[in-house]
Amino acid sequence: MTQRYLEAIGSGCLIVGESPQEIIDLFGFDPVIPVDWKNPVKQLFNVLKSIESYQEHVDRCRLRFLEVGTFSSRVEKIHEELINIQLV
């Protein structure tokens, strides 16, 4: 997973593409709308025609990002893991 996924979600963007497993594991669900590789242009036009129907998904992703995707929450999780393996 790249930082770009978290930046986009944190900014309230709707991501259409393919999710790396790491982001699904981190969020507990797939925050990315799967791309239709057979007709991606038509899919994007359809998304734009009904963009308001994706707002609930965007809001859910952003709230989850605030719980698990910020630097503060990530550092806290890393610290917990270091304690668990007795490095701190």
C-alpha positions, 0 to 999 in steps of 0.5 A, a space after each residue: 500500500 502506498 501513502 497515496 491511498 491514505 492521502 486520497 481517502 483522507 482528502 475525501 476522494 473516491 478511489 476507483 482501481 484495485 486495492 492492495 491487500 494491506 489497505 483492506 486489512 487496515 480498514 477492515 473493508 475494501 475502500 476502493 471501488 473495483 475497476 471494470 477493466 472491460 469498460 473503465 470509461 463507461 464505468 467512470 462516466 456512470 460514477 460521475 452521473 451518480 456521484 452522490 450515491 457514493 458519498 456514504 462510502 466516501 464518508 465511511 472511508 474517511 471516518 475509518 481513515 481517521 481511526 487507522 490511517 493518520 500518522 498519529 494512529 499508525 505510530 500508536 499501532 507501531 508502538 503497541 506492536 513494539 511493546 508486544 514483541 518486547 522491544 520497548 
